Structures are given as C-alpha cells and as structure tokens.
Amino acid sequence: MPAFVAAGGAPFTFAKKDRKIVTSLMSPPAEALESPSAMKPWARLALEAAMRATAKKTRVPKKP
C-alpha cells in the first residue's frame, strides 16, 4: 500500500447511509489508467497482495 500512496493513489471510499466508508483497496496512479504498460506493475502489486491475503485465510492450523 505504501507504493500506491507514494504514487498518488487513494483508498476506495463509498457512502453507506450517512457514513463514508474507507476501504483498504487503493486506486492506481492516474497515469496508469491511460496506459496498459503503465498499469502492469500496479496490477501485479495488487494481484500479489490478493494472493497473500488469500494464503493467510486458507492456512491449515497446526495440530497440537
């Protein structure tokens, strides 16, 4: 996430009832939205983060 923030990305937000919800999902830098080659490294970082999150959820607990 620090790379996204440093490049000008912002958290995805939405309104729910009377509140603003801020998620952990980040937008890529604006220039990446216009160019597939500029988007590729950001997409790769996002995919790696998703894979790490999935791996944490699917770990089998060790038996005592």
PyMOL Python script that loads the backbone (N, CA, C, O; Angstrom):
from pymol import cmd

cmd.read_pdbstr("""\
ATOM      1  N   MET A   1       0.803  -1.193   0.000  1.00  0.00           N
ATOM      2  CA  MET A   1       0.000   0.000   0.000  1.00  0.00           C
ATOM      3  C   MET A   1       0.853   1.267   0.000  1.00  0.00           C
ATOM      4  O   MET A   1       0.449   2.255  -0.613  1.00  0.00           O
ATOM      5  N   PRO A   2       2.012   1.285   0.657  1.00  0.00           N
ATOM      6  CA  PRO A   2       2.819   2.499   0.645  1.00  0.00           C
ATOM      7  C   PRO A   2       3.199   2.949  -0.773  1.00  0.00           C
ATOM      8  O   PRO A   2       3.268   4.148  -1.044  1.00  0.00           O
ATOM      9  N   ALA A   3       3.445   1.992  -1.676  1.00  0.00           N
ATOM     10  CA  ALA A   3       3.796   2.363  -3.049  1.00  0.00           C
ATOM     11  C   ALA A   3       2.633   3.069  -3.733  1.00  0.00           C
ATOM     12  O   ALA A   3       2.836   4.022  -4.484  1.00  0.00           O
ATOM     13  N   PHE A   4       1.412   2.601  -3.474  1.00  0.00           N
ATOM     14  CA  PHE A   4       0.237   3.232  -4.077  1.00  0.00           C
ATOM     15  C   PHE A   4       0.074   4.656  -3.544  1.00  0.00           C
ATOM     16  O   PHE A   4      -0.202   5.577  -4.314  1.00  0.00           O
ATOM     17  N   VAL A   5       0.243   4.840  -2.246  1.00  0.00           N
ATOM     18  CA  VAL A   5       0.114   6.168  -1.645  1.00  0.00           C
ATOM     19  C   VAL A   5       1.200   7.099  -2.165  1.00  0.00           C
ATOM     20  O   VAL A   5       0.922   8.250  -2.502  1.00  0.00           O
ATOM     21  N   ALA A   6       2.434   6.610  -2.232  1.00  0.00           N
ATOM     22  CA  ALA A   6       3.548   7.427  -2.717  1.00  0.00           C
ATOM     23  C   ALA A   6       3.356   7.864  -4.167  1.00  0.00           C
ATOM     24  O   ALA A   6       3.834   8.924  -4.568  1.00  0.00           O
ATOM     25  N   ALA A   7       2.651   7.040  -4.954  1.00  0.00           N
ATOM     26  CA  ALA A   7       2.427   7.366  -6.360  1.00  0.00           C
ATOM     27  C   ALA A   7       1.155   8.179  -6.578  1.00  0.00           C
ATOM     28  O   ALA A   7       0.808   8.489  -7.718  1.00  0.00           O
ATOM     29  N   GLY A   8       0.461   8.525  -5.505  1.00  0.00           N
ATOM     30  CA  GLY A   8      -0.734   9.349  -5.637  1.00  0.00           C
ATOM     31  C   GLY A   8      -2.039   8.584  -5.603  1.00  0.00           C
ATOM     32  O   GLY A   8      -3.098   9.157  -5.862  1.00  0.00           O
ATOM     33  N   GLY A   9      -1.985   7.302  -5.289  1.00  0.00           N
ATOM     34  CA  GLY A   9      -3.209   6.517  -5.176  1.00  0.00           C
ATOM     35  C   GLY A   9      -3.985   6.914  -3.932  1.00  0.00           C
ATOM     36  O   GLY A   9      -3.445   7.520  -3.007  1.00  0.00           O
ATOM     37  N   ALA A  10      -5.260   6.560  -3.931  1.00  0.00           N
ATOM     38  CA  ALA A  10      -6.111   6.892  -2.790  1.00  0.00           C
ATOM     39  C   ALA A  10      -6.967   5.681  -2.442  1.00  0.00           C
ATOM     40  O   ALA A  10      -7.243   4.847  -3.304  1.00  0.00           O
ATOM     41  N   PRO A  11      -7.388   5.580  -1.187  1.00  0.00           N
ATOM     42  CA  PRO A  11      -8.256   4.471  -0.815  1.00  0.00           C
ATOM     43  C   PRO A  11      -9.623   4.604  -1.491  1.00  0.00           C
ATOM     44  O   PRO A  11     -10.118   5.708  -1.715  1.00  0.00           O
ATOM     45  N   PHE A  12     -10.214   3.460  -1.807  1.00  0.00           N
ATOM     46  CA  PHE A  12     -11.555   3.433  -2.365  1.00  0.00           C
ATOM     47  C   PHE A  12     -12.527   3.748  -1.231  1.00  0.00           C
ATOM     48  O   PHE A  12     -12.451   3.161  -0.151  1.00  0.00           O
ATOM     49  N   THR A  13     -13.435   4.676  -1.489  1.00  0.00           N
ATOM     50  CA  THR A  13     -14.427   5.051  -0.489  1.00  0.00           C
ATOM     51  C   THR A  13     -15.825   4.978  -1.098  1.00  0.00           C
ATOM     52  O   THR A  13     -15.998   5.087  -2.312  1.00  0.00           O
ATOM     53  N   PHE A  14     -16.806   4.793  -0.237  1.00  0.00           N
ATOM     54  CA  PHE A  14     -18.192   4.830  -0.681  1.00  0.00           C
ATOM     55  C   PHE A  14     -19.075   5.271   0.477  1.00  0.00           C
ATOM     56  O   PHE A  14     -18.681   5.209   1.642  1.00  0.00           O
ATOM     57  N   ALA A  15     -20.266   5.714   0.134  1.00  0.00           N
ATOM     58  CA  ALA A  15     -21.205   6.168   1.153  1.00  0.00           C
ATOM     59  C   ALA A  15     -22.134   5.026   1.532  1.00  0.00           C
ATOM     60  O   ALA A  15     -22.611   4.284   0.674  1.00  0.00           O
ATOM     61  N   LYS A  16     -22.383   4.898   2.822  1.00  0.00           N
ATOM     62  CA  LYS A  16     -23.322   3.904   3.335  1.00  0.00           C
ATOM     63  C   LYS A  16     -24.163   4.599   4.394  1.00  0.00           C
ATOM     64  O   LYS A  16     -23.679   4.983   5.458  1.00  0.00           O
ATOM     65  N   LYS A  17     -25.426   4.744   4.065  1.00  0.00           N
ATOM     66  CA  LYS A  17     -26.339   5.520   4.918  1.00  0.00           C
ATOM     67  C   LYS A  17     -25.758   6.916   5.061  1.00  0.00           C
ATOM     68  O   LYS A  17     -25.582   7.610   4.059  1.00  0.00           O
ATOM     69  N   ASP A  18     -25.461   7.336   6.252  1.00  0.00           N
ATOM     70  CA  ASP A  18     -24.926   8.689   6.468  1.00  0.00           C
ATOM     71  C   ASP A  18     -23.435   8.691   6.760  1.00  0.00           C
ATOM     72  O   ASP A  18     -22.898   9.664   7.288  1.00  0.00           O
ATOM     73  N   ARG A  19     -22.761   7.581   6.409  1.00  0.00           N
ATOM     74  CA  ARG A  19     -21.332   7.475   6.715  1.00  0.00           C
ATOM     75  C   ARG A  19     -20.513   7.305   5.452  1.00  0.00           C
ATOM     76  O   ARG A  19     -21.009   6.812   4.439  1.00  0.00           O
ATOM     77  N   LYS A  20     -19.274   7.710   5.517  1.00  0.00           N
ATOM     78  CA  LYS A  20     -18.314   7.480   4.447  1.00  0.00           C
ATOM     79  C   LYS A  20     -17.463   6.282   4.864  1.00  0.00           C
ATOM     80  O   LYS A  20     -16.844   6.303   5.928  1.00  0.00           O
ATOM     81  N   ILE A  21     -17.429   5.242   4.036  1.00  0.00           N
ATOM     82  CA  ILE A  21     -16.660   4.034   4.321  1.00  0.00           C
ATOM     83  C   ILE A  21     -15.361   4.099   3.526  1.00  0.00           C
ATOM     84  O   ILE A  21     -15.379   4.296   2.312  1.00  0.00           O
ATOM     85  N   VAL A  22     -14.249   3.936   4.206  1.00  0.00           N
ATOM     86  CA  VAL A  22     -12.932   3.919   3.569  1.00  0.00           C
ATOM     87  C   VAL A  22     -12.428   2.479   3.613  1.00  0.00           C
ATOM     88  O   VAL A  22     -12.344   1.882   4.687  1.00  0.00           O
ATOM     89  N   THR A  23     -12.095   1.922   2.453  1.00  0.00           N
ATOM     90  CA  THR A  23     -11.651   0.536   2.383  1.00  0.00           C
ATOM     91  C   THR A  23     -10.123   0.463   2.314  1.00  0.00           C
ATOM     92  O   THR A  23      -9.443   1.486   2.231  1.00  0.00           O
ATOM     93  N   SER A  24      -9.606  -0.742   2.350  1.00  0.00           N
ATOM     94  CA  SER A  24      -8.160  -0.938   2.203  1.00  0.00           C
ATOM     95  C   SER A  24      -7.758  -1.061   0.734  1.00  0.00           C
ATOM     96  O   SER A  24      -6.576  -1.203   0.424  1.00  0.00           O
ATOM     97  N   LEU A  25      -8.732  -1.007  -0.165  1.00  0.00           N
ATOM     98  CA  LEU A  25      -8.444  -1.070  -1.603  1.00  0.00           C
ATOM     99  C   LEU A  25      -7.927   0.280  -2.073  1.00  0.00           C
ATOM    100  O   LEU A  25      -8.474   1.322  -1.715  1.00  0.00           O
ATOM    101  N   MET A  26      -6.873   0.256  -2.874  1.00  0.00           N
ATOM    102  CA  MET A  26      -6.258   1.503  -3.332  1.00  0.00           C
ATOM    103  C   MET A  26      -6.401   1.677  -4.837  1.00  0.00           C
ATOM    104  O   MET A  26      -6.388   0.702  -5.589  1.00  0.00           O
ATOM    105  N   SER A  27      -6.538   2.923  -5.267  1.00  0.00           N
ATOM    106  CA  SER A  27      -6.567   3.210  -6.697  1.00  0.00           C
ATOM    107  C   SER A  27      -5.124   3.343  -7.196  1.00  0.00           C
ATOM    108  O   SER A  27      -4.237   3.738  -6.440  1.00  0.00           O
ATOM    109  N   PRO A  28      -4.897   3.013  -8.462  1.00  0.00           N
ATOM    110  CA  PRO A  28      -3.558   3.202  -9.018  1.00  0.00           C
ATOM    111  C   PRO A  28      -3.352   4.672  -9.350  1.00  0.00           C
ATOM    112  O   PRO A  28      -4.303   5.452  -9.307  1.00  0.00           O
ATOM    113  N   PRO A  29      -2.134   5.060  -9.678  1.00  0.00           N
ATOM    114  CA  PRO A  29      -1.898   6.442 -10.086  1.00  0.00           C
ATOM    115  C   PRO A  29      -2.695   6.761 -11.357  1.00  0.00           C
ATOM    116  O   PRO A  29      -2.951   5.876 -12.173  1.00  0.00           O
ATOM    117  N   ALA A  30      -3.077   8.011 -11.515  1.00  0.00           N
ATOM    118  CA  ALA A  30      -3.907   8.438 -12.648  1.00  0.00           C
ATOM    119  C   ALA A  30      -3.278   8.084 -13.993  1.00  0.00           C
ATOM    120  O   ALA A  30      -3.984   7.645 -14.901  1.00  0.00           O
ATOM    121  N   GLU A  31      -1.979   8.263 -14.136  1.00  0.00           N
ATOM    122  CA  GLU A  31      -1.338   7.986 -15.430  1.00  0.00           C
ATOM    123  C   GLU A  31      -1.413   6.510 -15.814  1.00  0.00           C
ATOM    124  O   GLU A  31      -1.361   6.173 -16.997  1.00  0.00           O
ATOM    125  N   ALA A  32      -1.535   5.635 -14.829  1.00  0.00           N
ATOM    126  CA  ALA A  32      -1.637   4.200 -15.112  1.00  0.00           C
ATOM    127  C   ALA A  32      -2.992   3.846 -15.726  1.00  0.00           C
ATOM    128  O   ALA A  32      -3.115   2.828 -16.406  1.00  0.00           O
ATOM    129  N   LEU A  33      -3.997   4.669 -15.493  1.00  0.00           N
ATOM    130  CA  LEU A  33      -5.325   4.400 -16.032  1.00  0.00           C
ATOM    131  C   LEU A  33      -5.388   4.581 -17.546  1.00  0.00           C
ATOM    132  O   LEU A  33      -6.302   4.071 -18.195  1.00  0.00           O
ATOM    133  N   GLU A  34      -4.443   5.289 -18.099  1.00  0.00           N
ATOM    134  CA  GLU A  34      -4.449   5.586 -19.532  1.00  0.00           C
ATOM    135  C   GLU A  34      -3.521   4.696 -20.350  1.00  0.00           C
ATOM    136  O   GLU A  34      -3.509   4.787 -21.577  1.00  0.00           O
ATOM    137  N   SER A  35      -2.749   3.843 -19.697  1.00  0.00           N
ATOM    138  CA  SER A  35      -1.741   3.077 -20.421  1.00  0.00           C
ATOM    139  C   SER A  35      -1.615   1.667 -19.857  1.00  0.00           C
ATOM    140  O   SER A  35      -1.294   1.499 -18.680  1.00  0.00           O
ATOM    141  N   PRO A  36      -1.863   0.658 -20.677  1.00  0.00           N
ATOM    142  CA  PRO A  36      -1.704  -0.721 -20.197  1.00  0.00           C
ATOM    143  C   PRO A  36      -0.301  -1.008 -19.667  1.00  0.00           C
ATOM    144  O   PRO A  36      -0.147  -1.704 -18.663  1.00  0.00           O
ATOM    145  N   SER A  37       0.719  -0.477 -20.335  1.00  0.00           N
ATOM    146  CA  SER A  37       2.084  -0.750 -19.876  1.00  0.00           C
ATOM    147  C   SER A  37       2.376  -0.060 -18.547  1.00  0.00           C
ATOM    148  O   SER A  37       3.151  -0.576 -17.742  1.00  0.00           O
ATOM    149  N   ALA A  38       1.765   1.099 -18.310  1.00  0.00           N
ATOM    150  CA  ALA A  38       1.949   1.787 -17.030  1.00  0.00           C
ATOM    151  C   ALA A  38       1.129   1.109 -15.929  1.00  0.00           C
ATOM    152  O   ALA A  38       1.490   1.184 -14.755  1.00  0.00           O
ATOM    153  N   MET A  39       0.028   0.447 -16.301  1.00  0.00           N
ATOM    154  CA  MET A  39      -0.824  -0.215 -15.318  1.00  0.00           C
ATOM    155  C   MET A  39      -0.248  -1.550 -14.865  1.00  0.00           C
ATOM    156  O   MET A  39      -0.517  -1.994 -13.749  1.00  0.00           O
ATOM    157  N   LYS A  40       0.541  -2.190 -15.717  1.00  0.00           N
ATOM    158  CA  LYS A  40       1.016  -3.541 -15.432  1.00  0.00           C
ATOM    159  C   LYS A  40       1.688  -3.698 -14.066  1.00  0.00           C
ATOM    160  O   LYS A  40       1.336  -4.627 -13.338  1.00  0.00           O
ATOM    161  N   PRO A  41       2.633  -2.842 -13.682  1.00  0.00           N
ATOM    162  CA  PRO A  41       3.260  -3.043 -12.359  1.00  0.00           C
ATOM    163  C   PRO A  41       2.275  -2.866 -11.204  1.00  0.00           C
ATOM    164  O   PRO A  41       2.405  -3.530 -10.176  1.00  0.00           O
ATOM    165  N   TRP A  42       1.297  -1.982 -11.359  1.00  0.00           N
ATOM    166  CA  TRP A  42       0.302  -1.762 -10.312  1.00  0.00           C
ATOM    167  C   TRP A  42      -0.637  -2.951 -10.209  1.00  0.00           C
ATOM    168  O   TRP A  42      -1.004  -3.361  -9.107  1.00  0.00           O
ATOM    169  N   ALA A  43      -1.022  -3.501 -11.334  1.00  0.00           N
ATOM    170  CA  ALA A  43      -1.874  -4.690 -11.338  1.00  0.00           C
ATOM    171  C   ALA A  43      -1.134  -5.866 -10.698  1.00  0.00           C
ATOM    172  O   ALA A  43      -1.728  -6.657  -9.966  1.00  0.00           O
ATOM    173  N   ARG A  44       0.140  -5.970 -10.973  1.00  0.00           N
ATOM    174  CA  ARG A  44       0.946  -7.049 -10.392  1.00  0.00           C
ATOM    175  C   ARG A  44       1.020  -6.911  -8.870  1.00  0.00           C
ATOM    176  O   ARG A  44       0.887  -7.899  -8.148  1.00  0.00           O
ATOM    177  N   LEU A  45       1.233  -5.684  -8.383  1.00  0.00           N
ATOM    178  CA  LEU A  45       1.264  -5.456  -6.934  1.00  0.00           C
ATOM    179  C   LEU A  45      -0.079  -5.817  -6.296  1.00  0.00           C
ATOM    180  O   LEU A  45      -0.116  -6.418  -5.222  1.00  0.00           O
ATOM    181  N   ALA A  46      -1.164  -5.455  -6.949  1.00  0.00           N
ATOM    182  CA  ALA A  46      -2.497  -5.764  -6.420  1.00  0.00           C
ATOM    183  C   ALA A  46      -2.744  -7.270  -6.397  1.00  0.00           C
ATOM    184  O   ALA A  46      -3.302  -7.799  -5.435  1.00  0.00           O
ATOM    185  N   LEU A  47      -2.331  -7.952  -7.450  1.00  0.00           N
ATOM    186  CA  LEU A  47      -2.500  -9.401  -7.507  1.00  0.00           C
ATOM    187  C   LEU A  47      -1.690 -10.089  -6.413  1.00  0.00           C
ATOM    188  O   LEU A  47      -2.177 -11.013  -5.763  1.00  0.00           O
ATOM    189  N   GLU A  48      -0.463  -9.640  -6.212  1.00  0.00           N
ATOM    190  CA  GLU A  48       0.375 -10.225  -5.163  1.00  0.00           C
ATOM    191  C   GLU A  48      -0.253 -10.024  -3.786  1.00  0.00           C
ATOM    192  O   GLU A  48      -0.224 -10.930  -2.953  1.00  0.00           O
ATOM    193  N   ALA A  49      -0.815  -8.854  -3.544  1.00  0.00           N
ATOM    194  CA  ALA A  49      -1.463  -8.587  -2.257  1.00  0.00           C
ATOM    195  C   ALA A  49      -2.681  -9.487  -2.072  1.00  0.00           C
ATOM    196  O   ALA A  49      -2.910 -10.005  -0.979  1.00  0.00           O
ATOM    197  N   ALA A  50      -3.457  -9.673  -3.128  1.00  0.00           N
ATOM    198  CA  ALA A  50      -4.638 -10.541  -3.050  1.00  0.00           C
ATOM    199  C   ALA A  50      -4.231 -11.985  -2.778  1.00  0.00           C
ATOM    200  O   ALA A  50      -4.897 -12.689  -2.019  1.00  0.00           O
ATOM    201  N   MET A  51      -3.146 -12.421  -3.393  1.00  0.00           N
ATOM    202  CA  MET A  51      -2.682 -13.792  -3.179  1.00  0.00           C
ATOM    203  C   MET A  51      -2.191 -13.980  -1.741  1.00  0.00           C
ATOM    204  O   MET A  51      -2.428 -15.024  -1.135  1.00  0.00           O
ATOM    205  N   ARG A  52      -1.508 -12.971  -1.197  1.00  0.00           N
ATOM    206  CA  ARG A  52      -1.057 -13.060   0.200  1.00  0.00           C
ATOM    207  C   ARG A  52      -2.249 -13.111   1.144  1.00  0.00           C
ATOM    208  O   ARG A  52      -2.248 -13.886   2.100  1.00  0.00           O
ATOM    209  N   ALA A  53      -3.259 -12.300   0.889  1.00  0.00           N
ATOM    210  CA  ALA A  53      -4.450 -12.281   1.748  1.00  0.00           C
ATOM    211  C   ALA A  53      -5.172 -13.619   1.694  1.00  0.00           C
ATOM    212  O   ALA A  53      -5.633 -14.115   2.722  1.00  0.00           O
ATOM    213  N   THR A  54      -5.275 -14.203   0.519  1.00  0.00           N
ATOM    214  CA  THR A  54      -5.929 -15.500   0.368  1.00  0.00           C
ATOM    215  C   THR A  54      -5.136 -16.585   1.082  1.00  0.00           C
ATOM    216  O   THR A  54      -5.716 -17.455   1.732  1.00  0.00           O
ATOM    217  N   ALA A  55      -3.818 -16.538   0.964  1.00  0.00           N
ATOM    218  CA  ALA A  55      -2.972 -17.540   1.612  1.00  0.00           C
ATOM    219  C   ALA A  55      -3.138 -17.485   3.132  1.00  0.00           C
ATOM    220  O   ALA A  55      -3.144 -18.528   3.786  1.00  0.00           O
ATOM    221  N   LYS A  56      -3.272 -16.299   3.696  1.00  0.00           N
ATOM    222  CA  LYS A  56      -3.460 -16.165   5.143  1.00  0.00           C
ATOM    223  C   LYS A  56      -4.779 -16.786   5.575  1.00  0.00           C
ATOM    224  O   LYS A  56      -4.859 -17.393   6.643  1.00  0.00           O
ATOM    225  N   LYS A  57      -5.817 -16.639   4.752  1.00  0.00           N
ATOM    226  CA  LYS A  57      -7.137 -17.158   5.098  1.00  0.00           C
ATOM    227  C   LYS A  57      -7.227 -18.671   4.968  1.00  0.00           C
ATOM    228  O   LYS A  57      -8.026 -19.303   5.660  1.00  0.00           O
ATOM    229  N   THR A  58      -6.423 -19.257   4.094  1.00  0.00           N
ATOM    230  CA  THR A  58      -6.564 -20.697   3.815  1.00  0.00           C
ATOM    231  C   THR A  58      -5.530 -21.549   4.519  1.00  0.00           C
ATOM    232  O   THR A  58      -5.467 -22.750   4.259  1.00  0.00           O
ATOM    233  N   ARG A  59      -4.739 -21.003   5.375  1.00  0.00           N
ATOM    234  CA  ARG A  59      -3.752 -21.801   6.108  1.00  0.00           C
ATOM    235  C   ARG A  59      -4.449 -22.801   7.008  1.00  0.00           C
ATOM    236  O   ARG A  59      -5.455 -22.487   7.644  1.00  0.00           O
ATOM    237  N   VAL A  60      -3.917 -23.984   7.055  1.00  0.00           N
ATOM    238  CA  VAL A  60      -4.448 -25.042   7.918  1.00  0.00           C
ATOM    239  C   VAL A  60      -3.754 -24.914   9.265  1.00  0.00           C
ATOM    240  O   VAL A  60      -2.524 -24.911   9.329  1.00  0.00           O
ATOM    241  N   PRO A  61      -4.528 -24.809  10.345  1.00  0.00           N
ATOM    242  CA  PRO A  61      -3.901 -24.711  11.663  1.00  0.00           C
ATOM    243  C   PRO A  61      -3.113 -25.961  12.008  1.00  0.00           C
ATOM    244  O   PRO A  61      -3.493 -27.074  11.644  1.00  0.00           O
ATOM    245  N   LYS A  62      -2.012 -25.759  12.714  1.00  0.00           N
ATOM    246  CA  LYS A  62      -1.203 -26.903  13.141  1.00  0.00           C
ATOM    247  C   LYS A  62      -1.919 -27.635  14.245  1.00  0.00           C
ATOM    248  O   LYS A  62      -2.570 -27.023  15.091  1.00  0.00           O
ATOM    249  N   LYS A  63      -1.798 -28.957  14.236  1.00  0.00           N
ATOM    250  CA  LYS A  63      -2.404 -29.765  15.295  1.00  0.00           C
ATOM    251  C   LYS A  63      -1.522 -29.729  16.520  1.00  0.00           C
ATOM    252  O   LYS A  63      -0.298 -29.785  16.403  1.00  0.00           O
ATOM    253  N   PRO A  64      -2.121 -29.634  17.699  1.00  0.00           N
ATOM    254  CA  PRO A  64      -1.306 -29.572  18.950  1.00  0.00           C
ATOM    255  C   PRO A  64      -0.603 -30.861  19.270  1.00  0.00           C
ATOM    256  O   PRO A  64       0.103 -30.946  20.274  1.00  0.00           O
TER     257      PRO A  64
END
""", "prot")
cmd.dss("prot")
cmd.show_as("cartoon", "prot")
cmd.util.cbc("prot")
cmd.orient("prot")
